[in-house]
């Protein structure tokens, strides 16, 4: 199917732990024998996309994530390894209880299969971040990979910004939650997976400040997505049901994967329909 058919590119959106649903999309492509011509990712989408671009299968990524996230002790041990190396590093920029160093954390959690540079990847990868002071999107596709992924996943109020090339960088999902515009024109069929979700009621409980920040960010991101869809629409755009999960619900991996399992078959059907439509146009 992949060898004789149209080319495919995929964009993985941001959404924290909700982005574990992207694994289903990769497994669907694997089962159809499709190797993307290009991958784009924001935040957790950049992390998952880097695994795929490095040659990991959906099954590989699933097993690796499960081996860590299903065991609280393993998560705790890796978080301990990601602690500041020195007191001065801990105090860097002031006393911070909520801003973790995302580069150290990713260093403790990312699989060894992910290389050091974009150039070592098997599939071209485009990673988004936001330059905080220049008020603009930054797209990484070459050079150091780990700092680019870290910048893309640097969620404000949780992780401290990443410094790279004289820039102060934060979460790429802030300005480009699902970066399907970055794969426009790079394949015959483009796929975008939106895992941003929306705030949902929680027994009328009073929300804390961090929940309000995350929920407001979701509203902003969905507005951005809707505006983008008016000018640049991917061939396939899917939204798995992730709204019941919070951005840091990584220890709920099993529930997230179960809730979003239909994404695999939904994507397969959409791809098959897109291939048929493409073939019909080719032979018209």
Phi and psi in degrees as GROMACS dihedral restraints (atoms count N, CA, C in turn):
[ dihedral_restraints ]
;  ai    aj    ak    al  type     phi  dphi    fc
    3     4     5     6     1   -73.5    20    10
    4     5     6     7     1   -34.7    20    10
    6     7     8     9     1   -71.0    20    10
    7     8     9    10     1   -37.0    20    10
    9    10    11    12     1  -102.7    20    10
   10    11    12    13     1   -15.5    20    10
   12    13    14    15     1   -89.3    20    10
   13    14    15    16     1  -172.6    20    10
   15    16    17    18     1   -68.5    20    10
   16    17    18    19     1   160.9    20    10
   18    19    20    21     1   -82.7    20    10
   19    20    21    22     1   156.8    20    10
   21    22    23    24     1  -131.6    20    10
   22    23    24    25     1   141.7    20    10
   24    25    26    27     1  -131.7    20    10
   25    26    27    28     1   152.2    20    10
   27    28    29    30     1  -136.7    20    10
   28    29    30    31     1   143.1    20    10
   30    31    32    33     1  -118.1    20    10
   31    32    33    34     1   126.6    20    10
   33    34    35    36     1  -104.0    20    10
   34    35    36    37     1   124.2    20    10
   36    37    38    39     1   -84.1    20    10
   37    38    39    40     1   169.2    20    10
   39    40    41    42     1   -87.1    20    10
   40    41    42    43     1   161.0    20    10
   42    43    44    45     1   165.3    20    10
   43    44    45    46     1    16.7    20    10
   45    46    47    48     1    61.7    20    10
   46    47    48    49     1  -137.0    20    10
   48    49    50    51     1   -59.0    20    10
   49    50    51    52     1   -25.8    20    10
   51    52    53    54     1   -60.5    20    10
   52    53    54    55     1   -23.7    20    10
   54    55    56    57     1   -70.2    20    10
   55    56    57    58     1    -7.8    20    10
   57    58    59    60     1   -60.5    20    10
   58    59    60    61     1   -22.7    20    10
   60    61    62    63     1   -61.1    20    10
   61    62    63    64     1   -23.3    20    10
   63    64    65    66     1   -58.8    20    10
   64    65    66    67     1   -26.2    20    10
   66    67    68    69     1   -59.4    20    10
   67    68    69    70     1   -37.3    20    10
   69    70    71    72     1   -60.9    20    10
   70    71    72    73     1   -39.4    20    10
   72    73    74    75     1   -65.2    20    10
   73    74    75    76     1   -40.8    20    10
   75    76    77    78     1   -65.9    20    10
   76    77    78    79     1   -41.2    20    10
   78    79    80    81     1   -62.2    20    10
   79    80    81    82     1   -37.4    20    10
   81    82    83    84     1   -63.5    20    10
   82    83    84    85     1   -44.8    20    10
   84    85    86    87     1   -63.1    20    10
   85    86    87    88     1   -41.1    20    10
   87    88    89    90     1   -59.2    20    10
   88    89    90    91     1   -45.8    20    10
   90    91    92    93     1   -68.4    20    10
   91    92    93    94     1   -24.7    20    10
   93    94    95    96     1   -88.9    20    10
   94    95    96    97     1    -3.9    20    10
   96    97    98    99     1    73.1    20    10
   97    98    99   100     1    28.3    20    10
   99   100   101   102     1  -102.3    20    10
  100   101   102   103     1   128.2    20    10
  102   103   104   105     1  -112.4    20    10
  103   104   105   106     1   114.6    20    10
  105   106   107   108     1   -60.7    20    10
  106   107   108   109     1   148.1    20    10
  108   109   110   111     1   -79.9    20    10
  109   110   111   112     1   -23.6    20    10
  111   112   113   114     1  -159.8    20    10
  112   113   114   115     1   153.9    20    10
  114   115   116   117     1  -133.7    20    10
  115   116   117   118     1   139.3    20    10
  117   118   119   120     1  -127.1    20    10
  118   119   120   121     1   148.5    20    10
  120   121   122   123     1  -153.4    20    10
  121   122   123   124     1   146.1    20    10
  123   124   125   126     1  -120.5    20    10
  124   125   126   127     1   134.4    20    10
  126   127   128   129     1    57.2    20    10
  127   128   129   130     1  -122.1    20    10
  129   130   131   132     1   -60.5    20    10
  130   131   132   133     1   -28.2    20    10
  132   133   134   135     1   -65.7    20    10
  133   134   135   136     1   -31.6    20    10
  135   136   137   138     1   -70.1    20    10
  136   137   138   139     1   -37.3    20    10
  138   139   140   141     1   -67.3    20    10
  139   140   141   142     1   -50.9    20    10
  141   142   143   144     1   -64.1    20    10
  142   143   144   145     1   -41.6    20    10
  144   145   146   147     1   -62.6    20    10
  145   146   147   148     1   -35.3    20    10
  147   148   149   150     1   -65.6    20    10
  148   149   150   151     1   -38.2    20    10
  150   151   152   153     1   -61.5    20    10
  151   152   153   154     1   -44.3    20    10
  153   154   155   156     1   -67.1    20    10
  154   155   156   157     1   -43.5    20    10
  156   157   158   159     1   -63.7    20    10
  157   158   159   160     1   -26.7    20    10
  159   160   161   162     1   -79.0    20    10
  160   161   162   163     1    -6.2    20    10
  162   163   164   165     1   105.2    20    10
  163   164   165   166     1     2.2    20    10
  165   166   167   168     1   -73.5    20    10
  166   167   168   169     1   139.4    20    10
  168   169   170   171     1   -81.8    20    10
  169   170   171   172     1   166.8    20    10
  171   172   173   174     1   -59.0    20    10
  172   173   174   175     1   -38.8    20    10
  174   175   176   177     1   -64.7    20    10
  175   176   177   178     1   -40.9    20    10
  177   178   179   180     1   -58.8    20    10
  178   179   180   181     1   -48.4    20    10
  180   181   182   183     1   -65.5    20    10
  181   182   183   184     1   -41.8    20    10
  183   184   185   186     1   -59.8    20    10
  184   185   186   187     1   -49.4    20    10
  186   187   188   189     1   -63.7    20    10
  187   188   189   190     1   -41.6    20    10
  189   190   191   192     1   -63.8    20    10
  190   191   192   193     1   -48.4    20    10
  192   193   194   195     1   -61.6    20    10
  193   194   195   196     1   -42.7    20    10
  195   196   197   198     1   -64.6    20    10
  196   197   198   199     1   -37.3    20    10
  198   199   200   201     1   -62.7    20    10
  199   200   201   202     1   -23.9    20    10
  201   202   203   204     1   -99.8    20    10
  202   203   204   205     1   -53.2    20    10
  204   205   206   207     1   -74.3    20    10
  205   206   207   208     1   -15.3    20    10
  207   208   209   210     1   -83.9    20    10
  208   209   210   211     1    -4.0    20    10
  210   211   212   213     1  -127.6    20    10
  211   212   213   214     1   108.6    20    10
  213   214   215   216     1   -58.8    20    10
  214   215   216   217     1   -37.2    20    10
  216   217   218   219     1   -63.5    20    10
  217   218   219   220     1   -37.9    20    10
  219   220   221   222     1   -67.9    20    10
  220   221   222   223     1   -42.4    20    10
  222   223   224   225     1   -61.3    20    10
  223   224   225   226     1   -44.6    20    10
  225   226   227   228     1   -62.5    20    10
  226   227   228   229     1   -40.5    20    10
  228   229   230   231     1   -64.6    20    10
  229   230   231   232     1   -40.7    20    10
  231   232   233   234     1   -71.2    20    10
  232   233   234   235     1   -37.1    20    10
  234   235   236   237     1   -63.4    20    10
  235   236   237   238     1   -36.6    20    10
  237   238   239   240     1   -64.5    20    10
  238   239   240   241     1   -39.7    20    10
  240   241   242   243     1   -65.8    20    10
  241   242   243   244     1   -24.2    20    10
  243   244   245   246     1   -89.2    20    10
  244   245   246   247     1     3.4    20    10
  246   247   248   249     1   -64.1    20    10
  247   248   249   250     1   159.8    20    10
  249   250   251   252     1   -55.9    20    10
  250   251   252   253     1   138.4    20    10
  252   253   254   255     1   -73.3    20    10
  253   254   255   256     1   -29.3    20    10
  255   256   257   258     1  -138.0    20    10
  256   257   258   259     1   162.8    20    10
  258   259   260   261     1   -63.2    20    10
  259   260   261   262     1   -37.4    20    10
  261   262   263   264     1   -64.3    20    10
  262   263   264   265     1   -36.3    20    10
  264   265   266   267     1   -67.2    20    10
  265   266   267   268     1   -39.0    20    10
  267   268   269   270     1   -61.4    20    10
  268   269   270   271     1   -36.5    20    10
  270   271   272   273     1   -91.7    20    10
  271   272   273   274     1     0.9    20    10
  273   274   275   276     1   -56.8    20    10
  274   275   276   277     1   120.2    20    10
  276   277   278   279     1    79.3    20    10
  277   278   279   280     1     7.5    20    10
  279   280   281   282     1   111.9    20    10
  280   281   282   283     1   165.9    20    10
  282   283   284   285     1   -74.2    20    10
  283   284   285   286     1   116.5    20    10
  285   286   287   288     1  -126.2    20    10
  286   287   288   289     1   122.3    20    10
  288   289   290   291     1   -96.4    20    10
  289   290   291   292     1   -22.0    20    10
  291   292   293   294     1  -112.4    20    10
  292   293   294   295     1    -7.2    20    10
  294   295   296   297     1  -105.2    20    10
  295   296   297   298     1    98.4    20    10
  297   298   299   300     1   -84.4    20    10
  298   299   300   301     1   158.6    20    10
  300   301   302   303     1   -83.6    20    10
  301   302   303   304     1   103.9    20    10
  303   304   305   306     1   -65.0    20    10
  304   305   306   307     1   -30.8    20    10
  306   307   308   309     1   -66.8    20    10
  307   308   309   310     1   -41.3    20    10
  309   310   311   312     1   -68.6    20    10
  310   311   312   313     1   -38.9    20    10
  312   313   314   315     1   -65.8    20    10
  313   314   315   316     1   -45.5    20    10
  315   316   317   318     1   -63.9    20    10
  316   317   318   319     1   -35.2    20    10
  318   319   320   321     1   -60.8    20    10
  319   320   321   322     1   -31.7    20    10
  321   322   323   324     1   -84.2    20    10
  322   323   324   325     1   -19.6    20    10
  324   325   326   327     1  -112.5    20    10
  325   326   327   328     1   -26.0    20    10
  327   328   329   330     1   -70.7    20    10
  328   329   330   331     1   145.5    20    10
  330   331   332   333     1   -69.7    20    10
  331   332   333   334     1   154.5    20    10
  333   334   335   336     1   -64.6    20    10
  334   335   336   337     1   -19.8    20    10
  336   337   338   339     1   -66.1    20    10
  337   338   339   340     1   -22.0    20    10
  339   340   341   342     1   -80.4    20    10
  340   341   342   343     1   120.5    20    10
  342   343   344   345     1   -78.0    20    10
  343   344   345   346     1  -178.3    20    10
  345   346   347   348     1   -82.9    20    10
  346   347   348   349     1   -27.2    20    10
  348   349   350   351     1  -128.9    20    10
  349   350   351   352     1   157.9    20    10
  351   352   353   354     1   -61.1    20    10
  352   353   354   355     1   -36.3    20    10
  354   355   356   357     1   -63.7    20    10
  355   356   357   358     1   -21.2    20    10
  357   358   359   360     1   -86.6    20    10
  358   359   360   361     1    -7.1    20    10
  360   361   362   363     1   -72.1    20    10
  361   362   363   364     1   152.1    20    10
  363   364   365   366     1   -82.3    20    10
  364   365   366   367     1   -24.3    20    10
  366   367   368   369     1  -126.5    20    10
  367   368   369   370     1   136.6    20    10
  369   370   371   372     1   -56.8    20    10
  370   371   372   373     1   133.8    20    10
  372   373   374   375     1  -126.6    20    10
  373   374   375   376     1   137.1    20    10
  375   376   377   378     1  -121.2    20    10
  376   377   378   379     1   121.8    20    10
  378   379   380   381     1  -117.6    20    10
  379   380   381   382     1   133.3    20    10
  381   382   383   384     1   -99.8    20    10
  382   383   384   385     1   148.6    20    10
  384   385   386   387     1  -147.4    20    10
  385   386   387   388     1   174.6    20    10
  387   388   389   390     1  -124.5    20    10
  388   389   390   391     1   128.0    20    10
  390   391   392   393     1   -80.1    20    10
  391   392   393   394     1   110.5    20    10
  393   394   395   396     1   -62.3    20    10
  394   395   396   397     1   -41.6    20    10
  396   397   398   399     1   -89.8    20    10
  397   398   399   400     1   -25.7    20    10
  399   400   401   402     1   -90.7    20    10
  400   401   402   403     1    -4.4    20    10
  402   403   404   405     1    56.2    20    10
  403   404   405   406     1    48.2    20    10
  405   406   407   408     1  -148.9    20    10
  406   407   408   409     1   156.8    20    10
  408   409   410   411     1   -74.9    20    10
  409   410   411   412     1   142.5    20    10
  411   412   413   414     1  -119.8    20    10
  412   413   414   415     1   132.4    20    10
  414   415   416   417     1  -114.3    20    10
  415   416   417   418     1   123.3    20    10
  417   418   419   420     1  -105.2    20    10
  418   419   420   421     1   134.2    20    10
  420   421   422   423     1  -146.4    20    10
  421   422   423   424     1     6.1    20    10
  423   424   425   426     1  -153.1    20    10
  424   425   426   427     1   164.3    20    10
  426   427   428   429     1    83.7    20    10
  427   428   429   430     1  -153.3    20    10
  429   430   431   432     1   -62.8    20    10
  430   431   432   433     1   130.9    20    10
  432   433   434   435     1   -89.0    20    10
  433   434   435   436     1   -42.8    20    10
  435   436   437   438     1   -62.5    20    10
  436   437   438   439     1   -43.1    20    10
  438   439   440   441     1   -69.2    20    10
  439   440   441   442     1   -31.4    20    10
  441   442   443   444     1   -66.6    20    10
  442   443   444   445     1   -45.0    20    10
  444   445   446   447     1   -63.3    20    10
  445   446   447   448     1   -42.8    20    10
  447   448   449   450     1   -61.0    20    10
  448   449   450   451     1   -44.2    20    10
  450   451   452   453     1   -61.5    20    10
  451   452   453   454     1   -42.9    20    10
  453   454   455   456     1   -62.9    20    10
  454   455   456   457     1   -29.3    20    10
  456   457   458   459     1  -101.6    20    10
  457   458   459   460     1     8.5    20    10
  459   460   461   462     1   -78.4    20    10
  460   461   462   463     1    77.8    20    10
  462   463   464   465     1   -63.8    20    10
  463   464   465   466     1   123.4    20    10
  465   466   467   468     1   -58.1    20    10
  466   467   468   469     1   145.8    20    10
  468   469   470   471     1    78.2    20    10
  469   470   471   472     1   -11.8    20    10
  471   472   473   474     1  -113.6    20    10
  472   473   474   475     1   -49.6    20    10
  474   475   476   477     1  -116.0    20    10
  475   476   477   478     1   143.8    20    10
  477   478   479   480     1   -71.8    20    10
  478   479   480   481     1   153.0    20    10
  480   481   482   483     1   -60.7    20    10
  481   482   483   484     1   161.3    20    10
  483   484   485   486     1  -105.8    20    10
  484   485   486   487     1   134.5    20    10
  486   487   488   489     1   -96.1    20    10
  487   488   489   490     1   125.4    20    10
  489   490   491   492     1  -152.1    20    10
  490   491   492   493     1   129.4    20    10
  492   493   494   495     1    53.2    20    10
  493   494   495   496     1    40.0    20    10
  495   496   497   498     1    78.1    20    10
  496   497   498   499     1     5.6    20    10
  498   499   500   501     1  -106.8    20    10
  499   500   501   502     1   153.2    20    10
  501   502   503   504     1  -106.1    20    10
  502   503   504   505     1   113.4    20    10
  504   505   506   507     1  -114.1    20    10
  505   506   507   508     1   142.1    20    10
  507   508   509   510     1  -130.5    20    10
  508   509   510   511     1   177.8    20    10
  510   511   512   513     1   -38.0    20    10
  511   512   513   514     1   120.0    20    10
  513   514   515   516     1   -64.2    20    10
  514   515   516   517     1   -23.9    20    10
  516   517   518   519     1   -68.2    20    10
  517   518   519   520     1   -15.7    20    10
  519   520   521   522     1   -61.0    20    10
  520   521   522   523     1   -39.8    20    10
  522   523   524   525     1  -111.1    20    10
  523   524   525   526     1   -16.5    20    10
  525   526   527   528     1  -143.4    20    10
  526   527   528   529     1    77.9    20    10
  528   529   530   531     1   -61.5    20    10
  529   530   531   532     1   -35.2    20    10
  531   532   533   534     1  -134.4    20    10
  532   533   534   535     1    96.8    20    10
  534   535   536   537     1   -79.6    20    10
  535   536   537   538     1    55.3    20    10
  537   538   539   540     1   -71.3    20    10
  538   539   540   541     1   -19.2    20    10
  540   541   542   543     1   -65.6    20    10
  541   542   543   544     1   -24.2    20    10
  543   544   545   546     1   -75.7    20    10
  544   545   546   547     1   -15.9    20    10
  546   547   548   549     1  -107.6    20    10
  547   548   549   550     1     2.8    20    10
  549   550   551   552     1   -61.6    20    10
  550   551   552   553     1   128.9    20    10
  552   553   554   555     1    82.3    20    10
  553   554   555   556     1    -0.6    20    10
  555   556   557   558     1   -96.2    20    10
  556   557   558   559     1    -3.8    20    10
  558   559   560   561     1  -161.2    20    10
  559   560   561   562     1   163.9    20    10
  561   562   563   564     1   -69.2    20    10
  562   563   564   565     1   -35.8    20    10
  564   565   566   567     1  -125.2    20    10
  565   566   567   568     1   127.3    20    10
  567   568   569   570     1  -113.1    20    10
  568   569   570   571     1   141.1    20    10
  570   571   572   573     1  -123.4    20    10
  571   572   573   574     1   138.6    20    10
  573   574   575   576     1  -132.3    20    10
  574   575   576   577     1   133.0    20    10
  576   577   578   579     1  -116.5    20    10
  577   578   579   580     1   116.9    20    10
  579   580   581   582     1  -100.1    20    10
  580   581   582   583     1   116.5    20    10
  582   583   584   585     1  -120.3    20    10
  583   584   585   586     1    23.7    20    10
  585   586   587   588     1   -65.3    20    10
  586   587   588   589     1   -43.2    20    10
  588   589   590   591     1    72.7    20    10
  589   590   591   592     1  -177.2    20    10
  591   592   593   594     1  -138.0    20    10
  592   593   594   595     1   153.5    20    10
  594   595   596   597     1   -59.2    20    10
  595   596   597   598     1   139.2    20    10
  597   598   599   600     1  -127.2    20    10
  598   599   600   601     1   149.9    20    10
  600   601   602   603     1   -60.7    20    10
  601   602   603   604     1   146.1    20    10
  603   604   605   606     1  -134.2    20    10
  604   605   606   607     1    72.8    20    10
  606   607   608   609     1    54.5    20    10
  607   608   609   610     1    32.2    20    10
  609   610   611   612     1    58.6    20    10
  610   611   612   613     1    22.1    20    10
  612   613   614   615     1   -70.8    20    10
  613   614   615   616     1   145.2    20    10
  615   616   617   618     1   -69.1    20    10
  616   617   618   619     1   127.2    20    10
  618   619   620   621     1   -77.4    20    10
  619   620   621   622     1   142.4    20    10
  621   622   623   624     1   -83.9    20    10
  622   623   624   625     1   174.2    20    10
  624   625   626   627     1   -61.5    20    10
  625   626   627   628     1   -41.6    20    10
  627   628   629   630     1   -66.8    20    10
  628   629   630   631     1   -39.2    20    10
  630   631   632   633     1   -63.7    20    10
  631   632   633   634     1   -37.8    20    10
  633   634   635   636     1   -66.4    20    10
  634   635   636   637     1   -38.6    20    10
  636   637   638   639     1   -63.8    20    10
  637   638   639   640     1   -48.4    20    10
  639   640   641   642     1   -63.2    20    10
  640   641   642   643     1   -42.9    20    10
  642   643   644   645     1   -64.7    20    10
  643   644   645   646     1   -41.7    20    10
  645   646   647   648     1   -63.9    20    10
  646   647   648   649     1   -37.1    20    10
  648   649   650   651     1   -64.8    20    10
  649   650   651   652     1   -39.4    20    10
  651   652   653   654     1   -59.0    20    10
  652   653   654   655     1   -45.2    20    10
  654   655   656   657     1   -60.4    20    10
  655   656   657   658     1   -43.8    20    10
  657   658   659   660     1   -63.0    20    10
  658   659   660   661     1   -45.8    20    10
  660   661   662   663     1   -62.1    20    10
  661   662   663   664     1   -41.4    20    10
  663   664   665   666     1   -65.8    20    10
  664   665   666   667     1   -33.7    20    10
  666   667   668   669     1   -64.3    20    10
  667   668   669   670     1   -41.3    20    10
  669   670   671   672     1   -62.8    20    10
  670   671   672   673     1   -44.2    20    10
  672   673   674   675     1   -60.8    20    10
  673   674   675   676     1   -45.3    20    10
  675   676   677   678     1   -61.9    20    10
  676   677   678   679     1   -39.5    20    10
  678   679   680   681     1   -65.7    20    10
  679   680   681   682     1   -41.9    20    10
  681   682   683   684     1   -64.1    20    10
  682   683   684   685     1   -38.4    20    10
  684   685   686   687     1   -64.6    20    10
  685   686   687   688     1   -19.6    20    10
  687   688   689   690     1   -75.3    20    10
  688   689   690   691     1   -22.3    20    10
  690   691   692   693     1  -116.3    20    10
  691   692   693   694     1   -20.8    20    10
  693   694   695   696     1  -148.9    20    10
  694   695   696   697     1   101.7    20    10
  696   697   698   699     1  -111.9    20    10
  697   698   699   700     1   125.7    20    10
  699   700   701   702     1   -68.9    20    10
  700   701   702   703     1   162.6    20    10
  702   703   704   705     1   -60.4    20    10
  703   704   705   706     1   -42.8    20    10
  705   706   707   708     1  -127.1    20    10
  706   707   708   709     1   126.6    20    10
  708   709   710   711     1  -130.4    20    10
  709   710   711   712     1   116.1    20    10
  711   712   713   714     1  -124.7    20    10
  712   713   714   715     1   144.7    20    10
  714   715   716   717     1  -127.1    20    10
  715   716   717   718     1    97.8    20    10
  717   718   719   720     1   -67.4    20    10
  718   719   720   721     1   156.3    20    10
  720   721   722   723     1   -76.7    20    10
  721   722   723   724     1    93.3    20    10
  723   724   725   726     1  -118.8    20    10
  724   725   726   727     1    -0.4    20    10
  726   727   728   729     1   -63.7    20    10
  727   728   729   730     1   -24.0    20    10
  729   730   731   732     1   -73.9    20    10
  730   731   732   733     1   -11.5    20    10
  732   733   734   735     1  -101.5    20    10
  733   734   735   736     1   149.4    20    10
  735   736   737   738     1   -93.3    20    10
  736   737   738   739     1   162.6    20    10
  738   739   740   741     1   -62.2    20    10
  739   740   741   742     1   -28.5    20    10
  741   742   743   744     1  -107.6    20    10
  742   743   744   745     1    22.0    20    10
  744   745   746   747     1   -81.0    20    10
  745   746   747   748     1    41.6    20    10
  747   748   749   750     1   -63.9    20    10
  748   749   750   751     1   -30.0    20    10
  750   751   752   753     1   -74.0    20    10
  751   752   753   754     1    -4.8    20    10
  753   754   755   756     1  -101.0    20    10
  754   755   756   757     1    30.7    20    10
  756   757   758   759     1   -52.9    20    10
  757   758   759   760     1   -45.5    20    10
  759   760   761   762     1   -60.8    20    10
  760   761   762   763     1   -41.6    20    10
  762   763   764   765     1   -67.0    20    10
  763   764   765   766     1   -40.8    20    10
  765   766   767   768     1   -63.1    20    10
  766   767   768   769     1   -45.6    20    10
  768   769   770   771     1   -65.0    20    10
  769   770   771   772     1   -38.6    20    10
  771   772   773   774     1   -67.7    20    10
  772   773   774   775     1   -43.9    20    10
  774   775   776   777     1   -64.6    20    10
  775   776   777   778     1   -33.7    20    10
  777   778   779   780     1  -102.8    20    10
  778   779   780   781     1     8.1    20    10
  780   781   782   783     1   -54.9    20    10
  781   782   783   784     1   -36.2    20    10
  783   784   785   786     1   -60.1    20    10
  784   785   786   787     1   -15.7    20    10
  786   787   788   789     1   -57.8    20    10
  787   788   789   790     1   -35.7    20    10
  789   790   791   792     1   -60.7    20    10
  790   791   792   793     1   -51.9    20    10
  792   793   794   795     1   -70.5    20    10
  793   794   795   796     1   -34.4    20    10
  795   796   797   798     1   -61.9    20    10
  796   797   798   799     1   -42.9    20    10
  798   799   800   801     1   -68.4    20    10
  799   800   801   802     1   -40.2    20    10
  801   802   803   804     1   -58.3    20    10
  802   803   804   805     1   -46.3    20    10
  804   805   806   807     1   -63.6    20    10
  805   806   807   808     1   -41.4    20    10
  807   808   809   810     1   -64.9    20    10
  808   809   810   811     1   -39.7    20    10
  810   811   812   813     1   -66.6    20    10
  811   812   813   814     1   -44.6    20    10
  813   814   815   816     1   -60.8    20    10
  814   815   816   817     1   -40.8    20    10
  816   817   818   819     1   -66.0    20    10
  817   818   819   820     1   -39.7    20    10
  819   820   821   822     1   -66.4    20    10
  820   821   822   823     1   -38.9    20    10
  822   823   824   825     1   -63.8    20    10
  823   824   825   826     1   -43.1    20    10
  825   826   827   828     1   -62.7    20    10
  826   827   828   829     1   -43.6    20    10
  828   829   830   831     1   -64.1    20    10
  829   830   831   832     1   -39.5    20    10
  831   832   833   834     1   -65.7    20    10
  832   833   834   835     1   -43.4    20    10
  834   835   836   837     1   -62.8    20    10
  835   836   837   838     1   -38.6    20    10
  837   838   839   840     1   -63.3    20    10
  838   839   840   841     1   -40.6    20    10
  840   841   842   843     1   -68.2    20    10
  841   842   843   844     1   -37.5    20    10
  843   844   845   846     1   -64.4    20    10
  844   845   846   847     1   -32.2    20    10
  846   847   848   849     1  -102.7    20    10
  847   848   849   850     1     5.3    20    10
